[in-house]
Amino acid sequence: MRALLQHIHLKGDKTIWLIVGILTVISLLVVYSSTGTLAYKARGGNTEYYLIKHGSLAIIGLVLMYFVHHLPFRYFSRVSQLGLWLSVPLLVYTLMKGTNLNEASRWITIPIINQTFQSSDLAKLALIMYIARMLAKKQEEIKSFREAFVPIILPVAVICALIAPANLSTAMILFMTCLLVMFIGRISLRYIGLLIITGILGIGSFVFVSYQLDLFRAKTWVSRVENFMNTDVSEEAYQSQQAKIAVATGGLIGKGPGKSTQRNFLPHPYSDFIYAIIIEEYGLLGGAFVLLLYLGLLYRVIRIVIKTPQAFGALLAIGLALSLVIQAMVNMAVAVNLFPVTGQTLPLLSMGGTSILFTSIAIGIILSVSRESEGDEAETETQTPVHATA
C-alpha cells in the first residue's frame, strides 16, 4: 500500500492517506445503503443517483486534497486573512438572506448551478488557520493580555457569535477547538479560564434571551436538551429512539451491508445519524473500527506536530485535526445517545457537499505540513549530526 501511494506521488503521512481512503470507501457503502428511502421519495427509486452524486463529491474532495497537500503550508497564513474577511459578510448574509433548510438558515444558494453552500464550513477553516497564524506570530509576547490574547480572541468571538444563531452546536465546537489550540499555543491559563467562564455565561444568556423572545432556534435547542434528559416523545426524542434501536439491533457484527431497517425510520440516516447505520449494518466491531480510524488520524497528526519545527505548521495541523475529530466524536456520541441531537455530520463519511470539500481541504493542509516536516527531517539526516539543546 505504501509503495502504491509513493508511485502516485502522494506525499506526507502515508497512514493519513490510508485512513482517508478507508473512510471514503466506508462512506460510499453506507451512503448508498442509507439513501434508499430518500431515493424512493425524491427520485422515484433511483438509488444510484445519490451514490453517483456522493461519489463525485468524494472524488472532487480527493483531488482537492491532492492539490492542497502539494502547496507549502506557509501560504495558508496569508490565505487565512482573506478567508476570515470573506467569512464575516458571508455569515451575515446567511443569517439575513440564507436558504432555510430544516428550520435553519445555514446555507447560501449559488445562482445558475442552484447548489447550496454552508458558509460556516469556510468560517471554521479560516478561523482555525488565522488562530494558528496569530499564535505563531505572538509567541514572544504570548502571555500578554493586550498584545496576544485580545487580538486572538476577537475574531473567535465574532465568528462564533455569527454562527451561533443558526447553528449553536457548530459555534460551541469551534469555540472549544479554538480554546484547545490557544492552550497548545501557550496562551495564559488565567485567560483561558476567564474565557471558559465568559463563554458559559454568554451562551447561557444568549439561549435564555432567545428563548424568552422566541428568536432563532432557541426553542429547538432547549427542547433537544429536555428530550435528552426526559426521553420525551417529540421529534428529537424520536430520532434518538430510532438511533438506539439501530445500535441495539446491530449487535456485535451487524446485520450486514445494505441490510439496515432503521434507515426507513431514522431521520437523516445518511448524514446526522450515519454512525447509527454503520453500527446496525457492521455491528459494534464496525463502529469501534470507525472510532479507531478517527483516533488514529489524531495520533498521526500529533506525531506530525512533534516533528514540525515551525510553530505555525504545528498549530495549524493540530487545530484542524482537533476540529475534525471533535466533530466526529460529537456525531458518534449523538448516535449512541450520549449527547443531545446536534445536527453535526460525520467528517468524510456523511453525505454533504461543502462539508466533504472543506474537510478534504483541511486534511490536505495537514498533509502539507507533514510533507514539509518530512522534507526537513530528511534534509537534517543528510547533514552532519549536530548535538544541540533546546
N, C-alpha and C positions, 0 to 999 in steps of 0.2 A: 504493500500500500504506500509506504513512504517513497519507494522507488518510482511508483506511478505519479505521485504528487510532484516529485522532482522533475520527472520527464515533461510534465505540462507546465513547468516553470512556476509552480506555486511556492512562494517564499513565506517566511515567517514560521510560526509554530505549527508543525505538521499535525500535532494532536488536535489543535483547534480546528483545522481544516477537516479532520476526520469526524470530530463531533458535529460540525456543521453539516457534513454530508449525511451522517446518520439521522440527525434531526429532520433534514429535508425529506429523506425517504419516508420516515415515520409520518411526517406531515402529509405527504401525498396519500398515503394509505388511509389515514384516519379522516382527513377531509373528504376524500371520496366516499368513505363509509358514512360519515355523519351528515352529508348534504342530501341524502336520498329523499327525505321528506320535503326539504326546501325545493329540490328539483321538481318534485311532483306538483307542488303548489304553484311555483313561479315559472317553471319551464316545461310543463306538460310531461314530466317524467324523463326529461333529457338529463340523466345523471352525469354524463360525460362533460356537460357544459362547465360545471364548477370545477371539475378536475382539470380541464384544459386551462381554465382561467387561473386557477391557483398555481398550476404547474408553470404557466407562462410567467407569472409574477415571481415564482421561486427562481426560475432561470434568470430573469432580469436582475433579481437580487444577487445571485451568484456572480453575474457579470459585473455588477456594481462593486461587489466585494473584491473581486479580482483587480479591477481598475484602481480602486481606492488603496489597496494594500501595496501597490507599487509606488504610490506617492510618498514623498518624505513627510513624516508626521509633523514637522515644524510648520508646514503650510497651514495646518489646521488651527494654528494660533491666530493667524490673521482671518481665516475663514470664520472663526468663532465670533469675531466682532461684527462681521457682516450678517451672520446668521442671527445674532441677538437683535440687531437693529431691524431686521426683517420680521422677526418673531412678534415683536410688540404690536405693530399695526395689524398683523395678520390675526393675532389673538383678539384684539379689539374688534376687528371686522367680524370674526367668527361669533363673538358674543352678540353683536348688534344685528348682523345680517346672515349669519351662518345657516346652513341647511339643518333642519331639525329632523333627526332620526332617533327613534326610541326615546322620545321626550327629552332630548338633549341636543343643544346646538354646538356640536363639536367639529363639524365639517364645513368646508368650503367647496361648493360645486364649481369645477373648472369648466368654462364655456367651451363650446364646439365639441370636445370629446365627452362632455357630460359625465365626468368622473369626479368622485369626492376626494378631498384632501384633508387630512386631520392635522390642523396647524400645531397642535400640542406636541406631535412627534418631532417636528422641526425644532420647536422651542426647547424640548428636553435635550436634544442632541447639542444644540447651540449653547445652552446654558452650562452643561457639563464641560464642554470644551473651553468655554470662557472662564469658568471657575478654575480649571486646571491652569490656564494661561496666567490668571491673576495670582494664584498661589505661587506659581513658579517665579513670577516677576517680583513678588513681595517677600521672598524668603529672608532677605536681610533685615526687614522690619516686620516680620511676620507676627510678633507678639504685640504690635502696636494697634490700639483700638481705632485710631483715626486713619492711620496710613495703610493698614492692611484689612482690618475687619469690616469697616464701613464700606469701602469700595467693592468688597466681595459680596457682602450680604444684600446690598441694594438691588442688584439685578435678580438675585434669588427671590427676594420679596415681591418684586414687580411681576416676574414671570409666574410664580406660584399663585399670586393673587388674581392674575388674569385667567389662569387655567381653572381655578377652584370653582367658580360659579357653574360651569358646565360639567366639570369632571373633578370632583373633590378628591377621589382616591388617587388619581394621577398626580394632582398637586401635592398630596401628602407623601407619596412615594418619592417624588422628585425632591421635595424638601428634605426627607430623610437621607436620600442619597447624597445631596449637597452637604449635609451635616457630616456624614462619614468621610467624604472627600476632604472637607475642611479639617477634620480631626487628623486624617493622614497627612495633610499638608501643614500640620503643626500650628494651626490656629489655637490660641489660648483656650484651655478647658473652661475657664471662667466665662468667656464669651459664648462658647458653645452651650454651656449650661443655661446661661441667660437666654440664649436663642431658643432652646427647647421649651423653657417656661413661657416665653413670649409666644412661641408658636402654638402651644397648647391652649393658652388663654385666647389667642387670636382666632384659632379655628373654632373653639367653643363659642366665642362671642358671635362669630360670623354665622355659624349654624343656628344659634338661638335667635338672632335678629331676623335672619332669613326665614326661619320657621314661623315666627310671630307675624311677619309681614307677608308670608306666602310668596317669597321670592325664589327664583332659580329652581333648584330641585330639592329644597330643604326637607319637604315632607317625605320625599323618596328616601333621602339619607336617613332620616330618623326612623322611618318605618322599617328599613332594612336592618338597622341595629335592634329595634324592638322585636322583629320577627326572628332574628338570630337568637335573641335571649329567650323568647317566649314560644318559639316554634308555632307561630300563628298560621292561618290558612290563606294568607294573601298570596299575590303572585310571587313575591320574593321567597316566601316560605315554600311555595310550590316548587320553585327552581331548586332549592336546597334539598327538598324531599326527593325529587326525581334524581338528583345527583347522588344522593345517598343510596337509592335503590340501584343505580348503575354500579356504584362501588361495591355494594353488598353482593350483588349477583355475579360480579366478575370473579370472585373467589381468588384462588392463588394463581391460576394460569389463564383465566379468562374464557370467554365463550368462543373466541377465535375471530380472525379478521373478517369484518363485514357482517358480523352476526349480532350487533348491538340491537336491542329492542328499545332502550330508553332514548335513542336518537329520535324516535317518533313522538316522544312526550316532553323531552327536555328542551326548554327554550335555548336557542343559540348553541347547539351542541358542537358546532364547527368552529366556535371562537371562544366565548367566555367559559364554556364548560367542556372543552375538548379533552381535558385531562380525565374527566369522569368517563368519557367514552373510551379513552385509552385503557383505563383500568377495567372497564366492563369487557372489552374485547381481548385484552392482553394480560389481565389479572394484576394482582399486586406485584408480581415479578416485573411485568412490563412497566407499571407505574414507578416502581423503585429504580428501574433502569433509566427511565427518562429523568428522574430526580438526580441520579448519579451523573448523567451527562451534563446537567447544568452546574452541579458542584465541581465536576471535572473541568469545565470551562473556567470557573472562578479560580480553581487551583492552578491551572496553566497560566492564567493572567498574573496571579501572584508571583509565579516563577519569572515571568517576563519583567515584572516590576522590580524584582530583586536584581536582575541583570542589567536594567536600564540605568545608565549614569545620569541622563538628563532628567531634571525634576519634572519638566512639562510632560515628557513622554510617559513617565511613570504614573503621574497623577491622571493623565488623560486615559491611559489604559485601565487603571483600577476604577476610575469614575464610571466609564462606560460599562465595564463588566458588572459593577455593583448595580447599576441601573437595570440591566437586563436580568440579572439573577434575582434581584429583589422582586421585580415584577413577576418573574416566573414563580417564585415561592408564594407570592400573594395569590396568583391564579390557582395554583395547586391547593393552597390552604382553603380557598373558597370551595373548590370542587369536593373536598373531603369534609366540608362543614366545620373548619376550624376558624374561619373568618366570615363576617357578613358578606353578602353579594356586593361585588365592587365593579364589575364590568371590565376588568383587566383581561387582556388577551395573553396567550402563552407565546412568548417570542419564538419565532421561527417555526412554530407548529400551528398556531391558529390561522384560519383563513382571514385575509385582510390585505388591503393594498399598501397604504403608506406605512403601516406597521412593519410589514416584511421588508420594504425598501429601506427604511431608516434603520431597522435592526441590522440589515446587511451592511449598510454604510458604517455603522458603529463597530461591527466586527472587523470590517476592512481596515478601519483606523487602528484597532487593537493589533491586527496582523502587521500593519505598517510599523508600529512601534517595535513589535517582535522582530521584524525583518531587519530593522536598523540596529537593534541591540545585538542581534546575532552577528551582524556585519562588524560591529565594534569589537565584539568578543573574538571573532576570527582574526581581525587585524591585530588585536593585542597578543594573540597566541603566536603570530608570526614574528613578533618583535622579541628582543632580548628581555627576559624576565627582569622586572624591577620591583624590589620589595619596598612598599610604602605603607604608611599608616594613614588611616582616615582622619 
